[in-house]
Amino acid sequence: MAGHSAAFFDLDRTLMAGSSSMEFARAAYRGGMVSWAQITRSGLRHIRFRMVGASDQTTDELVERIKLFLRDVPELQIARMTPEMLGGILPRIYPQMLEEVRMHQDAGRPTFIVSAAADGLVKLLATVLGMTGGRGTRYCIDAEGNLTGELDGSLMYGDGKVAALEQLAREHELDLEQSWAYSDSSSDLPMLKMVGSPVAVNPDRELAAVARELDWPVIRVERLGRRLAIGTSLLTATAVGGGLWMASQRRNGGPASRRGPG
């Protein structure tokens, strides 16, 4: 398809150090949703939106556990946790990767986050970072404003990201052959192979092997330290996080986001 080039970024261990799901776990603990014992027993591993090397079976198990955990949780409760989650994520954004984002922006390219994290959080983070937009995993909400636990669409993982890139390409008239994609994980190989310029960031073993074989660029990002922490100016944006999350859900969900199971 003829169109503009763009750049797509995975979130966990690509744009940021570590996993965004850990910030969800901390916020859920402080909000009384889970106990510390549950966290230390890895009770929230099913909320790990990044599953390095996960099989189809473990992915299906993850989805089932997500359904059980989120069922009947008020949407408002998640919205109120969002500023805290952003406050934990933003200092973990790699400055080197933010420079990559800005390099594409300076070249006139739209930039997007494509992540298995919750859609509202992904879109908020993209807004705070000044990016064009984002796609994350969406969940159904019932008429009372509670999460049903059911996915509204696909988990944004593997082929789910392929569908997201195809949709973004249609919506923004993008040429994927002229575009870039960044990820750390072999689970994102379907997304990386869709674009003309795939880039491996701190790649896992399988992705590193593919990158060597296909001569893809590899970015090695330093571990975060005080020198690498993102400027606190971005943290001020989290003050409006909850309201923006709610607006994002309303604007992008519409009636489909209120479907129940079945």
C-alpha positions as CSV (number, residue, x, y, z in Angstrom):
1,M,0.0,0.0,0.0
2,A,1.4,3.4,-1.0
3,G,1.6,5.8,2.0
4,H,3.8,7.3,4.6
5,S,6.4,5.5,6.7
6,A,6.0,5.1,10.5
7,A,7.8,3.7,13.5
8,F,6.2,1.1,15.9
9,F,7.6,0.4,19.4
10,D,7.0,-2.5,21.8
11,L,6.9,-1.2,25.4
12,D,8.2,-3.7,28.0
13,R,12.0,-4.1,27.8
14,T,12.0,-2.1,24.6
15,L,10.9,1.5,25.3
16,M,11.2,0.9,29.1
17,A,13.4,-1.2,31.4
18,G,11.6,-4.1,32.9
19,S,7.9,-4.8,32.7
20,S,4.9,-2.4,32.9
21,S,3.0,-5.2,34.6
22,M,5.1,-4.8,37.7
23,E,3.8,-1.2,38.0
24,F,0.3,-2.6,37.7
25,A,1.1,-5.1,40.5
26,R,2.4,-2.3,42.8
27,A,-0.6,-0.1,42.1
28,A,-3.0,-3.0,42.7
29,Y,-1.3,-3.8,46.0
30,R,-1.5,-0.2,47.2
31,G,-5.1,0.0,46.0
32,G,-6.0,-3.1,48.1
33,M,-6.8,-5.3,45.1
34,V,-4.1,-7.9,46.1
35,S,-2.0,-8.8,49.1
36,W,1.7,-8.5,49.3
37,A,1.8,-12.3,49.7
38,Q,0.0,-12.7,46.4
39,I,2.6,-10.6,44.7
40,T,5.6,-12.4,46.3
41,R,4.0,-15.7,45.3
42,S,3.9,-14.5,41.8
43,G,0.2,-14.4,41.9
44,L,0.2,-11.6,39.3
45,R,2.4,-13.4,36.8
46,H,-0.7,-13.9,34.7
47,I,-0.9,-10.1,34.3
48,R,2.6,-10.1,32.7
49,F,1.7,-8.6,29.4
50,R,5.2,-9.5,28.0
51,M,5.7,-13.3,27.8
52,V,9.1,-14.0,26.5
53,G,9.1,-17.4,24.8
54,A,5.5,-18.2,25.8
55,S,3.8,-21.0,24.0
56,D,0.2,-20.9,22.6
57,Q,-0.8,-23.0,25.6
58,T,0.7,-20.7,28.2
59,T,-0.8,-17.7,26.3
60,D,-4.3,-19.3,26.6
61,E,-3.7,-19.9,30.3
62,L,-2.6,-16.3,30.7
63,V,-5.8,-15.0,29.1
64,E,-8.0,-17.2,31.4
65,R,-6.2,-15.9,34.5
66,I,-6.6,-12.3,33.3
67,K,-10.3,-12.9,33.0
68,L,-10.6,-14.2,36.5
69,F,-8.5,-11.4,38.0
70,L,-10.2,-8.5,36.3
71,R,-13.8,-9.8,36.5
72,D,-16.1,-7.4,38.3
73,V,-13.3,-4.8,38.9
74,P,-14.7,-1.3,38.5
75,E,-13.3,0.6,35.5
76,L,-13.0,3.6,37.8
77,Q,-10.7,1.7,40.1
78,I,-8.3,1.0,37.3
79,A,-8.5,4.6,36.1
80,R,-7.5,5.8,39.5
81,M,-4.5,3.6,39.5
82,T,-3.3,4.9,36.2
83,P,-1.4,8.0,37.4
84,E,0.6,5.8,39.8
85,M,1.4,3.3,37.1
86,L,2.6,6.1,34.8
87,G,4.6,7.5,37.6
88,G,6.5,4.2,37.8
89,I,6.8,3.7,34.1
90,L,8.1,7.1,33.0
91,P,11.4,7.0,35.0
92,R,12.1,3.6,33.4
93,I,11.8,4.9,29.8
94,Y,15.2,4.5,28.1
95,P,16.5,7.9,27.1
96,Q,18.2,6.2,24.1
97,M,14.9,4.8,22.9
98,L,13.2,8.1,23.4
99,E,15.8,9.6,21.2
100,E,14.8,7.0,18.6
101,V,11.2,8.1,18.8
102,R,12.2,11.7,18.4
103,M,14.5,10.9,15.5
104,H,11.5,9.4,13.6
105,Q,9.3,12.3,14.6
106,D,11.9,14.8,13.3
107,A,11.8,12.9,10.0
108,G,8.0,13.4,9.9
109,R,7.1,9.9,10.7
110,P,4.1,8.9,13.0
111,T,5.2,6.9,16.0
112,F,3.2,4.3,17.9
113,I,3.4,2.1,20.9
114,V,2.1,-1.4,20.3
115,S,2.0,-3.4,23.5
116,A,0.1,-6.2,25.3
117,A,-0.4,-3.8,28.3
118,A,-3.9,-2.3,28.8
119,D,-5.0,-0.2,25.9
120,G,-5.9,2.8,28.1
121,L,-2.5,2.9,29.7
122,V,-0.7,2.4,26.3
123,K,-2.6,5.3,24.8
124,L,-1.9,7.5,27.8
125,L,1.8,6.8,27.8
126,A,1.9,7.6,24.0
127,T,0.2,10.9,24.7
128,V,2.6,11.8,27.5
129,L,5.6,10.9,25.4
130,G,4.3,13.0,22.5
131,M,3.8,10.0,20.2
132,T,1.0,9.7,17.6
133,G,-0.8,6.9,19.4
134,G,-0.8,3.4,20.7
135,R,-2.6,0.0,20.6
136,G,-2.9,-2.2,23.7
137,T,-5.1,-5.0,24.9
138,R,-8.7,-4.0,25.4
139,Y,-11.2,-5.4,27.9
140,C,-15.0,-5.5,27.9
141,I,-16.9,-3.3,30.3
142,D,-20.5,-4.1,31.4
143,A,-23.4,-1.7,31.8
144,E,-22.5,-1.0,35.5
145,G,-19.0,0.1,34.5
146,N,-17.2,-3.0,35.7
147,L,-14.7,-5.0,33.7
148,T,-16.1,-8.4,32.7
149,G,-12.7,-10.0,32.4
150,E,-13.3,-10.8,28.7
151,L,-11.0,-9.4,26.0
152,D,-12.5,-6.9,23.6
153,G,-10.7,-8.3,20.6
154,S,-7.3,-10.1,20.7
155,L,-4.5,-10.1,23.2
156,M,-2.0,-7.6,21.8
157,Y,0.6,-10.3,21.4
158,G,2.0,-12.2,18.4
159,D,-0.6,-12.1,15.6
160,G,-2.6,-9.6,17.6
161,K,0.2,-7.1,16.9
162,V,0.1,-8.0,13.2
163,A,-3.6,-7.1,13.1
164,A,-2.9,-3.8,15.0
165,L,-0.2,-2.7,12.5
166,E,-2.5,-3.6,9.6
167,Q,-5.3,-1.5,11.2
168,L,-3.0,1.5,11.9
169,A,-1.7,1.3,8.3
170,R,-5.2,1.6,7.0
171,E,-6.2,4.4,9.4
172,H,-3.1,6.5,8.8
173,E,-2.3,5.5,5.2
174,L,1.0,4.0,6.1
175,D,3.4,2.0,4.0
176,L,4.7,-0.8,6.2
177,E,7.4,-1.7,3.8
178,Q,8.9,1.7,4.4
179,S,8.4,1.6,8.2
180,W,10.3,0.6,11.3
181,A,9.5,-1.7,14.2
182,Y,11.4,-2.1,17.5
183,S,11.2,-5.1,20.0
184,D,13.2,-7.1,22.4
185,S,11.4,-10.4,22.0
186,S,11.1,-13.2,19.6
187,S,7.3,-13.2,20.3
188,D,7.2,-10.0,18.2
189,L,8.8,-11.6,15.2
190,P,5.5,-11.5,13.3
191,M,5.4,-7.7,13.8
192,L,9.0,-7.2,13.0
193,K,8.7,-9.1,9.8
194,M,5.9,-6.9,8.6
195,V,8.0,-3.8,8.2
196,G,10.9,-3.0,6.0
197,S,13.2,-1.9,8.8
198,P,13.0,-4.2,11.9
199,V,15.2,-3.3,14.9
200,A,16.1,-5.7,17.8
201,V,16.4,-3.9,21.2
202,N,18.3,-5.8,23.9
203,P,17.0,-9.0,22.1
204,D,16.4,-12.3,23.7
205,R,18.4,-15.3,22.5
206,E,16.0,-16.3,19.7
207,L,15.5,-12.8,18.4
208,A,19.3,-12.1,18.5
209,A,19.9,-15.2,16.4
210,V,17.3,-14.1,13.8
211,A,18.7,-10.6,13.8
212,R,22.2,-12.0,13.1
213,E,20.9,-14.2,10.3
214,L,18.9,-11.5,8.6
215,D,21.3,-8.7,9.3
216,W,18.9,-6.6,11.3
217,P,20.2,-3.7,13.4
218,V,20.6,-4.4,17.1
219,I,20.4,-1.7,19.8
220,R,22.0,-2.5,23.2
221,V,20.6,-0.2,25.8
222,E,22.3,0.4,29.1
223,R,20.6,-0.6,32.3
224,L,18.8,2.2,34.0
225,G,20.6,4.2,36.6
226,R,20.4,7.7,37.9
227,R,22.2,8.9,34.8
228,L,19.6,7.3,32.6
229,A,16.4,8.2,34.5
230,I,14.0,10.2,32.4
231,G,13.5,13.9,33.3
232,T,11.0,14.6,36.0
233,S,9.2,17.1,33.7
234,L,7.3,14.1,32.2
235,L,6.1,13.0,35.6
236,T,4.0,16.1,36.0
237,A,1.8,14.8,33.2
238,T,0.7,11.9,35.4
239,A,-1.5,14.3,37.4
240,V,-4.1,14.1,34.6
241,G,-3.7,10.4,34.0
242,G,-6.9,9.1,35.5
243,G,-9.1,11.5,33.5
244,L,-7.2,10.9,30.3
245,W,-7.6,7.1,30.8
246,M,-11.3,7.4,31.2
247,A,-11.5,9.7,28.2
248,S,-9.5,7.2,26.2
249,Q,-11.8,4.4,27.1
250,R,-14.9,6.3,26.2
251,R,-13.5,7.7,23.0
252,N,-11.9,4.5,21.7
253,G,-14.2,1.9,23.2
254,G,-17.7,3.0,22.3
255,P,-20.5,0.5,22.5
256,A,-18.1,-2.4,21.7
257,S,-16.2,-1.9,25.0
258,R,-19.4,-2.7,26.9
259,R,-20.1,-6.1,25.5
260,G,-20.3,-8.8,28.1
261,P,-19.1,-12.4,27.8
262,G,-20.6,-14.4,24.8
